[in-house]
Amino acid sequence: MSDVKATLRQSAFAARKRAFDARHDSGAVAAATAHLLALIGPAQGHVIAGYMPIRTEIDALPAMTALQAQGARLCVPVIAGTGLPLRFRDWRPGAVMVPGPFGAMIPEEGAWLVPDTLIVPLVGFDARANRLGYGGGFYDRSLAGLAARPDAARPLRAYGLAFAAQALPDVAAGPTDVTLDAIVTEQGVLRP
């Protein structure tokens, strides 16, 4: 399974890089942002986890800024350690950011929040809304834990954000891989 996923990651990384390099002319980020905002709907009162884009990930910051302006409380993931779920720290536009693990920027300070909606980065995805990540299992552990919380005020929603070019025929999902509620690209919303 790990060899299959490694091959899939190579293919998806290459497709994502091509889409990232072409994004300035295509309007892909603006289109994906519009689809994501429509999918999330009214944001006031929600705690929404976005992410600080690294490498060639599609930029979630336009959506995060819009959601914050609509009254959502935003947070970003922080890696707590190998084998652990992510923690989520309060984020606002203009927050002081410092380098975190894997090169992602994280807020220097802020409250730890529990999101009810997650905007999830990915390497690749398939038509069943399975996500191919970087291989550390951080999001899978986090999504499983958040979904199982008995005190959750709202059902957990998790949406992958990607370029359409990152689609794969099958991501070889394993028993610990968590299926997302939808994948959002510049071409629209894909639901399982």
Backbone as a chain_set.jsonl record, in Angstrom:
{"seq": "MSDVKATLRQSAFAARKRAFDARHDSGAVAAATAHLLALIGPAQGHVIAGYMPIRTEIDALPAMTALQAQGARLCVPVIAGTGLPLRFRDWRPGAVMVPGPFGAMIPEEGAWLVPDTLIVPLVGFDARANRLGYGGGFYDRSLAGLAARPDAARPLRAYGLAFAAQALPDVAAGPTDVTLDAIVTEQGVLRP", "coords": {"N": [[0.823, -1.192, 0.0], [1.939, 1.265, 0.794], [3.862, 1.695, -1.196], [2.235, 1.993, -3.451], [0.812, 4.31, -2.751], [2.949, 6.107, -2.616], [3.72, 6.275, -5.302], [1.36, 7.339, -6.373], [1.382, 9.809, -5.039], [3.628, 11.057, -6.232], [2.716, 11.432, -8.865], [0.451, 13.052, -8.382], [1.627, 15.267, -7.111], [3.134, 16.311, -9.243], [1.078, 17.011, -11.047], [-0.248, 18.901, -9.475], [1.724, 20.867, -9.259], [1.934, 21.722, -11.928], [-0.63, 22.839, -12.259], [-0.541, 24.812, -10.292], [1.522, 26.448, -11.27], [0.259, 27.457, -13.515], [-1.819, 28.938, -12.514], [-1.964, 31.749, -12.296], [-2.935, 32.812, -14.661], [-5.309, 31.525, -14.992], [-7.369, 31.982, -13.128], [-8.029, 30.163, -11.209], [-7.79, 30.02, -8.355], [-9.538, 32.052, -7.455], [-11.973, 31.096, -8.481], [-12.211, 28.584, -7.181], [-12.293, 29.511, -4.547], [-14.752, 30.923, -4.552], [-16.546, 28.776, -4.971], [-16.052, 27.308, -2.632], [-16.81, 29.109, -0.572], [-19.555, 29.323, -1.126], [-20.341, 26.693, -0.613], [-19.759, 26.404, 2.137], [-21.445, 28.302, 3.212], [-23.469, 30.495, 5.356], [-21.278, 31.953, 7.634], [-21.041, 33.017, 10.15], [-20.512, 32.589, 13.596], [-19.358, 30.091, 13.357], [-16.509, 27.956, 13.877], [-13.788, 27.78, 12.016], [-11.324, 25.901, 10.463], [-8.618, 26.68, 8.527], [-5.766, 26.731, 6.41], [-2.27, 27.444, 6.174], [-0.887, 27.911, 3.144], [1.553, 25.758, 1.685], [4.39, 25.073, -0.37], [3.141, 24.026, -3.391], [0.436, 24.117, -2.836], [-3.023, 24.901, -3.243], [-4.165, 28.185, -2.653], [-5.61, 28.96, 0.356], [-6.053, 31.288, 1.706], [-7.573, 33.562, 0.615], [-10.239, 32.633, 0.911], [-10.299, 32.173, 3.674], [-9.922, 34.747, 4.713], [-12.252, 36.01, 3.785], [-14.2, 34.484, 5.127], [-13.618, 35.1, 7.785], [-14.264, 37.8, 7.784], [-16.985, 37.527, 7.543], [-17.77, 36.8, 10.033], [-16.92, 34.385, 11.118], [-14.864, 32.435, 13.292], [-11.505, 31.909, 12.859], [-8.964, 29.401, 12.491], [-5.771, 27.739, 12.391], [-3.943, 24.737, 11.522], [-1.678, 23.143, 13.78], [1.115, 21.187, 14.116], [1.436, 18.887, 16.609], [3.076, 16.782, 17.242], [4.722, 13.753, 16.147], [2.524, 11.192, 15.179], [0.386, 12.249, 16.549], [-2.83, 13.932, 16.799], [-3.706, 16.95, 15.016], [-3.475, 20.265, 16.417], [-5.354, 23.279, 16.778], [-4.839, 26.62, 16.197], [-5.932, 29.904, 16.961], [-6.424, 32.269, 14.345], [-6.016, 35.304, 12.583], [-6.3, 37.692, 9.922], [-3.248, 39.345, 9.43], [-2.057, 38.395, 11.726], [0.786, 37.669, 13.788], [3.122, 35.548, 12.482], [5.002, 32.492, 12.677], [7.613, 30.175, 11.698], [6.541, 26.813, 11.381], [6.415, 23.183, 11.838], [7.319, 21.35, 8.881], [7.447, 23.592, 7.288], [5.172, 25.181, 7.211], [3.551, 28.176, 8.105], [2.687, 29.319, 11.344], [0.507, 30.756, 13.838], [2.079, 32.919, 16.153], [1.102, 33.211, 18.692], [-1.964, 32.679, 20.518], [-5.358, 31.561, 21.121], [-6.257, 28.112, 21.633], [-8.356, 26.36, 19.541], [-11.398, 24.526, 18.752], [-12.356, 23.33, 15.82], [-15.41, 23.38, 13.826], [-15.689, 23.168, 11.195], [-13.576, 22.26, 8.563], [-11.131, 23.283, 6.272], [-9.33, 21.569, 4.089], [-6.039, 20.831, 3.082], [-4.519, 19.029, 0.339], [-2.834, 16.385, -1.47], [-3.73, 14.759, -3.53], [-6.902, 13.548, -4.842], [-9.874, 11.493, -5.078], [-12.866, 10.465, -6.919], [-14.601, 9.693, -4.942], [-14.248, 11.364, -2.878], [-12.074, 10.764, -1.343], [-9.015, 11.48, 0.231], [-5.66, 12.08, -0.607], [-2.956, 12.57, 1.27], [0.053, 13.941, 2.706], [1.159, 11.794, 3.969], [1.603, 11.546, 6.689], [-0.617, 11.174, 8.311], [-1.848, 13.061, 9.907], [-4.189, 14.685, 9.44], [-6.132, 12.662, 9.125], [-6.181, 11.439, 11.699], [-6.959, 13.677, 13.177], [-9.467, 14.422, 12.049], [-10.983, 12.102, 12.582], [-10.955, 12.115, 15.394], [-12.181, 14.617, 15.989], [-14.712, 14.251, 14.839], [-15.754, 12.319, 16.501], [-16.293, 13.536, 18.898], [-18.282, 13.801, 21.724], [-19.4, 16.119, 22.743], [-19.765, 17.952, 20.766], [-21.132, 20.828, 19.297], [-22.033, 21.181, 16.75], [-22.333, 19.197, 13.75], [-19.359, 17.855, 12.377], [-17.731, 19.238, 9.554], [-15.81, 18.639, 6.694], [-13.858, 19.814, 4.142], [-12.06, 19.291, 1.257], [-9.62, 21.242, -0.433], [-8.505, 22.003, -3.59], [-6.702, 21.928, -6.739], [-8.353, 21.098, -9.772], [-6.815, 19.464, -11.364], [-5.546, 17.74, -9.658], [-6.979, 15.45, -9.353], [-7.337, 11.947, -9.074], [-7.667, 8.57, -10.329], [-8.073, 6.701, -8.265], [-7.317, 6.806, -4.866], [-6.296, 4.816, -3.309], [-7.362, 4.336, -0.697], [-7.012, 3.549, 2.712], [-7.834, 1.657, 5.74], [-7.686, 3.526, 7.848], [-7.958, 5.956, 6.661], [-9.768, 8.942, 6.283], [-12.739, 9.82, 4.732], [-13.588, 12.781, 2.997], [-16.144, 15.358, 3.283], [-16.634, 16.753, 0.979], [-14.948, 17.73, -2.052], [-13.432, 20.625, -3.179], [-12.829, 22.443, -6.055], [-11.519, 24.559, -8.69], [-13.317, 23.951, -10.624], [-15.682, 23.307, -9.429], [-17.813, 21.648, -6.979], [-17.255, 18.51, -5.634], [-18.924, 15.79, -4.459], [-19.018, 12.868, -2.379]], "CA": [[0.0, 0.0, 0.0], [2.773, 2.474, 0.866], [4.477, 1.902, -2.513], [1.177, 2.497, -4.332], [0.555, 5.703, -2.385], [4.122, 6.911, -2.988], [3.619, 6.505, -6.747], [0.247, 8.264, -6.563], [1.817, 11.139, -4.593], [4.511, 11.631, -7.26], [1.859, 11.855, -9.974], [-0.389, 14.164, -7.934], [2.499, 16.431, -6.898], [3.469, 16.865, -10.56], [-0.134, 17.659, -11.567], [-0.508, 20.092, -8.664], [2.714, 21.887, -9.627], [1.531, 22.293, -13.224], [-1.806, 23.684, -12.024], [-0.072, 25.96, -9.508], [2.286, 27.319, -12.17], [-0.663, 28.057, -14.486], [-2.945, 29.568, -11.82], [-2.021, 33.204, -12.443], [-3.718, 33.149, -15.844], [-6.545, 30.753, -15.086], [-8.39, 32.369, -12.165], [-8.415, 28.96, -10.478], [-7.952, 30.269, -6.924], [-10.773, 32.823, -7.268], [-13.119, 30.215, -8.747], [-12.294, 27.613, -6.082], [-12.727, 30.265, -3.37], [-16.189, 31.176, -4.68], [-17.247, 27.502, -4.745], [-15.905, 26.949, -1.221], [-17.644, 30.0, 0.23], [-20.948, 28.927, -1.348], [-20.542, 25.411, 0.057], [-19.759, 26.621, 3.589], [-22.652, 29.055, 3.546], [-23.3, 31.51, 6.389], [-20.12, 31.574, 8.449], [-21.079, 33.604, 11.491], [-20.641, 31.656, 14.702], [-18.606, 28.855, 13.119], [-15.061, 27.923, 14.057], [-13.348, 27.174, 10.757], [-9.884, 25.697, 10.315], [-8.054, 26.761, 7.19], [-4.366, 26.324, 6.452], [-1.298, 28.314, 5.529], [-0.414, 27.092, 2.028], [2.98, 25.493, 1.497], [4.783, 24.559, -1.685], [2.231, 24.333, -4.5], [-0.952, 23.963, -2.426], [-3.921, 25.988, -3.621], [-4.183, 29.192, -1.594], [-6.854, 29.043, 1.124], [-6.135, 32.572, 2.397], [-8.714, 34.394, 0.213], [-11.456, 32.112, 1.541], [-10.196, 32.384, 5.115], [-10.134, 36.171, 4.973], [-13.682, 36.277, 3.562], [-14.962, 33.845, 6.199], [-13.389, 35.88, 9.0], [-15.052, 39.024, 7.623], [-18.398, 37.153, 7.702], [-18.041, 36.515, 11.433], [-16.396, 33.1, 11.588], [-13.581, 32.437, 14.004], [-10.599, 31.097, 12.052], [-7.8, 28.813, 13.121], [-4.917, 26.978, 11.483], [-3.393, 23.559, 12.187], [-0.326, 23.12, 14.334], [1.526, 19.807, 14.365], [1.836, 18.728, 18.008], [4.114, 15.759, 17.306], [4.507, 12.565, 15.318], [1.506, 10.269, 15.661], [-0.645, 12.952, 17.296], [-3.721, 14.754, 15.973], [-3.385, 18.37, 14.931], [-4.136, 21.24, 17.285], [-5.758, 24.395, 15.928], [-4.611, 27.893, 16.883], [-6.639, 31.082, 16.476], [-5.737, 33.031, 13.293], [-6.696, 36.463, 11.992], [-5.416, 38.388, 8.982], [-2.282, 40.212, 10.084], [-1.466, 37.757, 12.908], [2.225, 37.409, 13.73], [3.307, 34.143, 12.139], [6.349, 31.953, 12.832], [7.708, 28.886, 11.008], [6.171, 25.598, 12.098], [6.908, 21.975, 11.181], [7.083, 21.174, 7.44], [7.512, 24.866, 6.587], [3.934, 25.95, 7.291], [3.568, 29.247, 9.088], [1.677, 29.17, 12.388], [0.445, 31.949, 14.675], [3.03, 32.924, 17.265], [0.323, 33.036, 19.912], [-3.403, 32.661, 20.286], [-6.119, 30.511, 21.795], [-6.449, 26.829, 20.955], [-9.771, 26.253, 19.205], [-11.902, 23.262, 18.224], [-13.156, 23.704, 14.646], [-16.55, 22.573, 13.395], [-15.53, 23.073, 9.749], [-12.168, 22.266, 8.182], [-10.695, 23.399, 4.884], [-8.219, 20.62, 4.185], [-5.159, 20.735, 1.917], [-4.29, 17.647, -0.068], [-1.954, 16.13, -2.61], [-4.596, 14.228, -4.577], [-8.227, 13.115, -4.395], [-10.606, 10.709, -6.075], [-14.281, 10.818, -7.089], [-15.332, 9.345, -3.72], [-13.8, 12.356, -1.879], [-10.948, 10.283, -0.562], [-7.906, 12.425, 0.191], [-4.278, 11.61, -0.51], [-2.18, 13.61, 1.935], [1.508, 13.831, 2.669], [1.553, 10.491, 4.487], [1.8, 11.542, 8.137], [-1.851, 10.802, 8.986], [-2.287, 14.097, 10.849], [-5.586, 15.045, 9.226], [-6.992, 11.511, 9.388], [-6.341, 11.331, 13.152], [-7.693, 14.853, 13.653], [-10.867, 14.331, 11.618], [-11.628, 11.019, 13.329], [-11.148, 12.571, 16.766], [-13.166, 15.698, 16.028], [-16.041, 13.708, 14.514], [-16.203, 11.461, 17.594], [-16.501, 14.315, 20.127], [-19.686, 13.755, 22.149], [-19.874, 17.442, 23.142], [-19.768, 18.847, 19.606], [-22.384, 21.569, 19.123], [-22.419, 21.045, 15.343], [-21.632, 18.096, 13.087], [-18.099, 18.232, 11.73], [-17.686, 19.287, 8.088], [-14.425, 18.692, 6.209], [-13.846, 20.036, 2.704], [-10.751, 19.384, 0.627], [-9.453, 22.338, -1.381], [-7.477, 21.536, -4.517], [-6.857, 22.174, -8.167], [-9.001, 19.953, -10.427], [-5.766, 18.608, -11.928], [-5.069, 16.805, -8.632], [-7.85, 14.273, -9.321], [-6.75, 10.644, -9.389], [-8.712, 7.558, -10.464], [-8.288, 6.037, -6.982], [-6.195, 7.15, -3.993], [-5.933, 3.633, -2.526], [-7.7, 4.631, 0.69], [-6.864, 2.454, 3.663], [-8.844, 1.624, 6.8], [-7.613, 4.694, 8.734], [-8.149, 7.176, 5.875], [-11.091, 9.528, 6.487], [-13.332, 10.426, 3.541], [-14.04, 14.147, 3.216], [-17.538, 15.609, 2.924], [-16.624, 17.234, -0.404], [-13.714, 18.295, -2.588], [-13.73, 21.86, -3.889], [-11.799, 22.861, -7.012], [-11.96, 25.661, -9.542], [-14.4, 23.476, -11.483], [-16.912, 23.116, -8.674], [-17.825, 20.84, -5.757], [-17.42, 17.065, -5.832], [-19.384, 15.105, -3.244], [-18.931, 11.402, -2.527]], "C": [[0.866, 1.254, 0.0], [3.465, 2.753, -0.462], [3.466, 2.475, -3.508], [0.931, 3.972, -4.037], [1.735, 6.6, -2.741], [4.092, 7.24, -4.471], [2.498, 7.498, -7.049], [0.641, 9.689, -6.151], [2.707, 11.802, -5.636], [3.684, 12.195, -8.415], [1.04, 13.085, -9.582], [0.434, 15.422, -7.675], [2.827, 17.103, -8.227], [2.267, 17.6, -11.159], [-0.43, 18.941, -10.796], [0.464, 21.211, -9.026], [2.357, 22.54, -10.96], [0.343, 23.24, -13.054], [-1.417, 24.949, -11.257], [0.654, 26.951, -10.409], [1.377, 28.056, -13.152], [-1.739, 28.921, -13.822], [-3.062, 31.061, -12.042], [-2.895, 33.622, -13.628], [-5.117, 32.528, -15.819], [-7.666, 31.228, -14.167], [-8.839, 31.215, -11.285], [-8.658, 29.234, -8.995], [-9.25, 31.033, -6.66], [-12.004, 31.942, -7.479], [-13.299, 29.197, -7.624], [-12.777, 28.297, -4.804], [-14.221, 30.513, -3.412], [-17.001, 29.903, -4.427], [-17.203, 27.106, -3.27], [-16.803, 27.81, -0.34], [-19.131, 29.653, 0.081], [-21.266, 27.626, -0.605], [-20.632, 25.593, 1.571], [-21.014, 27.368, 4.019], [-22.399, 30.085, 4.633], [-22.242, 31.073, 7.404], [-20.189, 32.067, 9.884], [-21.323, 32.537, 12.545], [-19.898, 30.343, 14.521], [-17.137, 29.049, 13.487], [-14.527, 27.111, 12.876], [-11.827, 27.093, 10.721], [-9.533, 25.793, 8.843], [-6.636, 26.213, 7.251], [-3.519, 27.383, 5.777], [-0.673, 27.505, 4.395], [1.108, 26.964, 2.003], [3.186, 24.92, 0.105], [3.776, 24.981, -2.753], [0.762, 24.107, -4.135], [-1.778, 25.154, -2.918], [-4.095, 26.906, -2.401], [-5.554, 29.27, -0.928], [-7.059, 30.418, 1.751], [-7.266, 33.482, 1.912], [-10.033, 33.936, 0.854], [-11.434, 32.372, 3.041], [-10.471, 33.837, 5.485], [-11.609, 36.529, 4.813], [-14.528, 35.688, 4.689], [-14.816, 34.599, 7.517], [-14.209, 37.169, 8.946], [-16.55, 38.762, 7.796], [-18.749, 36.782, 9.14], [-17.62, 35.152, 11.929], [-15.135, 33.336, 12.41], [-12.695, 31.462, 13.251], [-9.447, 30.562, 12.889], [-7.018, 28.048, 12.06], [-4.288, 25.816, 12.243], [-1.965, 23.778, 12.656], [0.0, 21.657, 14.625], [2.077, 19.72, 15.786], [2.951, 17.702, 18.173], [3.747, 14.572, 16.441], [3.477, 11.648, 15.97], [0.378, 10.918, 16.429], [-1.595, 13.676, 16.344], [-3.228, 16.198, 15.972], [-4.071, 19.128, 16.061], [-4.412, 22.442, 16.396], [-5.67, 25.699, 16.724], [-5.345, 29.021, 16.17], [-5.785, 31.841, 15.455], [-6.634, 34.166, 12.837], [-5.755, 37.062, 10.949], [-4.521, 39.363, 9.743], [-1.656, 39.621, 11.332], [0.039, 37.562, 12.706], [2.419, 35.907, 13.547], [4.772, 33.749, 12.294], [6.411, 30.613, 12.095], [7.327, 27.72, 11.931], [6.762, 24.389, 11.39], [6.502, 21.934, 9.705], [7.027, 22.485, 6.67], [6.234, 25.678, 6.596], [4.081, 27.01, 8.38], [2.414, 29.032, 10.072], [1.644, 30.445, 13.227], [1.403, 31.829, 15.863], [2.313, 32.695, 18.595], [-1.149, 33.034, 19.547], [-4.046, 31.486, 20.987], [-6.127, 29.235, 20.953], [-7.947, 26.643, 20.763], [-10.112, 24.851, 18.72], [-12.806, 23.607, 17.044], [-14.362, 22.797, 14.438], [-16.535, 22.394, 11.874], [-14.042, 23.134, 9.443], [-12.032, 22.407, 6.678], [-9.372, 22.652, 4.848], [-7.359, 20.645, 2.923], [-4.953, 19.265, 1.554], [-3.325, 17.578, -1.241], [-2.776, 15.654, -3.799], [-5.926, 13.807, -3.982], [-8.841, 12.251, -5.477], [-12.087, 11.081, -6.051], [-15.13, 10.482, -5.868], [-14.963, 10.269, -2.565], [-12.8, 11.772, -0.891], [-9.77, 11.216, -0.814], [-6.585, 11.685, 0.273], [-3.484, 12.764, 0.069], [-0.689, 13.362, 1.79], [2.019, 12.527, 3.273], [1.755, 10.427, 5.989], [0.565, 11.158, 8.937], [-2.41, 11.861, 9.928], [-3.763, 14.449, 10.674], [-6.523, 13.871, 9.499], [-7.234, 11.347, 10.887], [-7.205, 12.478, 13.688], [-9.165, 14.769, 13.293], [-11.61, 13.242, 12.387], [-11.909, 11.452, 14.766], [-12.198, 13.65, 16.89], [-14.578, 15.182, 15.768], [-16.611, 12.893, 15.667], [-16.494, 12.222, 18.884], [-17.976, 14.3, 20.527], [-20.259, 15.131, 22.476], [-19.937, 18.431, 21.982], [-21.139, 19.5, 19.436], [-22.927, 21.433, 17.701], [-21.725, 19.808, 14.761], [-20.392, 18.624, 12.366], [-18.265, 18.211, 10.216], [-16.226, 19.42, 7.671], [-14.428, 18.726, 4.687], [-12.416, 20.139, 2.203], [-10.746, 20.531, -0.368], [-8.275, 21.997, -2.277], [-7.691, 22.113, -5.904], [-7.503, 20.926, -8.774], [-7.978, 18.972, -10.983], [-5.239, 17.578, -10.935], [-5.925, 15.548, -8.528], [-7.092, 13.033, -9.771], [-7.886, 9.633, -9.569], [-9.082, 6.907, -9.131], [-7.088, 6.367, -6.1], [-5.758, 5.995, -3.102], [-6.161, 3.879, -1.038], [-7.595, 3.379, 1.545], [-7.888, 2.563, 4.782], [-8.802, 2.832, 7.747], [-7.779, 6.015, 7.991], [-9.593, 7.654, 6.017], [-11.55, 10.191, 5.184], [-13.833, 11.825, 3.891], [-15.507, 14.292, 2.814], [-17.673, 16.095, 1.485], [-15.207, 17.66, -0.75], [-14.12, 19.515, -3.395], [-12.541, 22.201, -4.778], [-12.336, 24.058, -7.784], [-13.119, 25.263, -10.447], [-15.71, 23.228, -10.751], [-16.707, 22.253, -7.451], [-18.094, 19.396, -6.131], [-17.805, 16.461, -4.497], [-19.302, 13.603, -3.453], [-20.282, 10.772, -2.843]], "O": [[0.566, 2.21, -0.716], [3.644, 3.915, -0.83], [3.806, 3.342, -4.313], [0.851, 4.79, -4.954], [1.532, 7.749, -3.133], [4.406, 8.365, -4.861], [2.662, 8.393, -7.878], [0.284, 10.656, -6.823], [2.555, 12.995, -5.9], [3.933, 13.307, -8.881], [0.943, 14.043, -10.349], [-0.013, 16.527, -7.984], [2.8, 18.33, -8.326], [2.418, 18.688, -11.714], [-0.816, 19.95, -11.386], [0.071, 22.376, -9.091], [2.462, 23.758, -11.11], [0.32, 24.322, -13.642], [-1.917, 26.035, -11.552], [0.426, 28.158, -10.321], [1.699, 29.166, -13.575], [-2.504, 29.58, -14.527], [-4.169, 31.598, -11.981], [-3.526, 34.678, -13.59], [-6.005, 32.966, -16.551], [-8.826, 30.897, -14.414], [-9.909, 31.275, -10.68], [-9.632, 28.734, -8.431], [-9.985, 30.692, -5.734], [-12.973, 32.042, -6.726], [-14.418, 28.974, -7.164], [-13.578, 27.729, -4.061], [-14.899, 30.33, -2.401], [-18.026, 29.946, -3.748], [-18.195, 26.627, -2.722], [-17.484, 27.291, 0.544], [-19.877, 29.687, 1.06], [-22.347, 27.485, -0.034], [-21.495, 24.996, 2.215], [-21.576, 27.089, 5.078], [-21.262, 30.513, 4.829], [-22.304, 29.974, 7.955], [-19.46, 31.572, 10.743], [-22.213, 31.698, 12.413], [-19.821, 29.552, 15.461], [-16.6, 30.155, 13.417], [-14.784, 25.912, 12.76], [-11.133, 28.09, 10.921], [-10.086, 25.072, 8.014], [-6.341, 25.329, 8.056], [-3.994, 28.125, 4.917], [0.004, 26.51, 4.654], [1.841, 27.92, 2.261], [2.273, 24.362, -0.505], [3.585, 26.174, -2.988], [-0.071, 23.925, -5.023], [-1.278, 26.276, -2.996], [-4.163, 26.439, -1.264], [-6.545, 29.609, -1.576], [-8.136, 30.692, 2.279], [-7.887, 34.139, 2.748], [-10.84, 34.76, 1.285], [-12.454, 32.752, 3.617], [-11.173, 34.116, 6.457], [-12.155, 37.275, 5.625], [-15.472, 36.327, 5.154], [-15.777, 34.722, 8.276], [-14.784, 37.581, 9.953], [-17.301, 39.67, 8.154], [-19.906, 36.48, 9.434], [-17.935, 34.791, 13.064], [-14.435, 34.332, 12.225], [-13.083, 30.315, 13.026], [-9.017, 31.184, 13.86], [-7.529, 27.75, 10.98], [-4.115, 25.888, 13.459], [-1.17, 24.481, 12.032], [-0.761, 20.972, 15.308], [3.054, 20.386, 16.127], [3.694, 17.753, 19.152], [2.591, 14.41, 16.051], [3.551, 11.365, 17.165], [-0.51, 10.22, 16.918], [-1.221, 13.998, 15.216], [-2.437, 16.603, 16.824], [-5.098, 18.702, 16.588], [-3.765, 22.604, 15.361], [-6.316, 25.869, 17.758], [-5.374, 29.085, 14.941], [-4.587, 32.037, 15.658], [-7.85, 34.011, 12.719], [-4.537, 36.948, 11.082], [-4.991, 40.113, 10.598], [-0.806, 40.263, 11.95], [0.5, 37.321, 11.59], [1.945, 35.102, 14.349], [5.67, 34.561, 12.074], [5.378, 29.979, 11.887], [7.737, 27.657, 13.09], [7.529, 24.545, 10.44], [5.441, 22.441, 9.34], [6.602, 22.499, 5.515], [6.209, 26.774, 6.036], [4.662, 26.761, 9.437], [1.318, 28.62, 9.689], [2.653, 31.145, 13.319], [1.515, 30.775, 16.488], [2.853, 32.065, 19.505], [-1.529, 33.346, 18.418], [-3.373, 30.539, 21.395], [-6.019, 29.279, 19.727], [-8.718, 26.756, 21.716], [-9.231, 24.086, 18.328], [-13.906, 24.123, 17.241], [-14.355, 21.624, 14.811], [-17.275, 21.573, 11.332], [-13.325, 23.966, 9.999], [-12.724, 21.739, 5.909], [-8.407, 23.054, 5.497], [-7.878, 20.5, 1.817], [-5.188, 18.374, 2.37], [-3.045, 18.575, -1.906], [-2.556, 16.083, -4.932], [-6.067, 13.718, -2.763], [-8.407, 12.262, -6.629], [-12.508, 11.917, -5.251], [-16.268, 10.941, -5.767], [-15.313, 10.005, -1.415], [-12.695, 12.225, 0.248], [-9.559, 11.681, -1.934], [-6.403, 10.789, 1.097], [-3.351, 13.813, -0.561], [-0.237, 12.67, 0.879], [3.19, 12.188, 3.107], [2.051, 9.357, 6.52], [0.676, 10.847, 10.123], [-3.351, 11.588, 10.673], [-4.507, 14.505, 11.653], [-7.605, 14.068, 10.051], [-8.373, 11.137, 11.307], [-8.068, 12.274, 14.54], [-10.025, 15.017, 14.138], [-12.752, 13.447, 12.798], [-12.988, 11.182, 15.295], [-13.024, 13.607, 17.801], [-15.531, 15.627, 16.407], [-17.83, 12.786, 15.799], [-16.904, 11.613, 19.872], [-18.83, 14.737, 19.755], [-21.478, 15.3, 22.487], [-20.142, 19.625, 22.2], [-22.167, 18.824, 19.431], [-24.131, 21.555, 17.475], [-20.655, 19.419, 15.228], [-20.406, 19.724, 11.815], [-18.861, 17.289, 9.659], [-15.489, 20.227, 8.236], [-14.923, 17.812, 4.027], [-11.647, 20.978, 2.672], [-11.734, 20.769, -1.061], [-7.175, 21.733, -1.792], [-8.728, 22.708, -6.197], [-7.224, 19.812, -8.331], [-8.249, 17.774, -11.065], [-4.553, 16.637, -11.333], [-5.641, 14.673, -7.711], [-6.311, 13.071, -10.723], [-8.966, 9.826, -9.012], [-10.248, 6.598, -8.887], [-5.948, 6.222, -6.542], [-4.922, 6.187, -2.22], [-5.268, 3.66, -0.219], [-8.032, 2.298, 1.152], [-8.724, 3.467, 4.771], [-9.809, 3.127, 8.391], [-7.748, 7.08, 8.608], [-10.528, 6.865, 5.885], [-10.839, 11.016, 4.611], [-14.428, 12.033, 4.948], [-16.046, 13.452, 2.092], [-18.701, 15.877, 0.845], [-14.381, 17.915, 0.126], [-15.047, 19.45, -4.202], [-11.398, 22.245, -4.322], [-13.459, 24.509, -7.56], [-13.823, 26.123, -10.977], [-16.735, 22.967, -11.381], [-15.594, 22.129, -6.94], [-19.043, 19.096, -6.856], [-17.081, 16.609, -3.512], [-19.491, 13.114, -4.567], [-20.374, 9.554, -2.997]]}, "num_chains": 1, "name": "protein.A"}
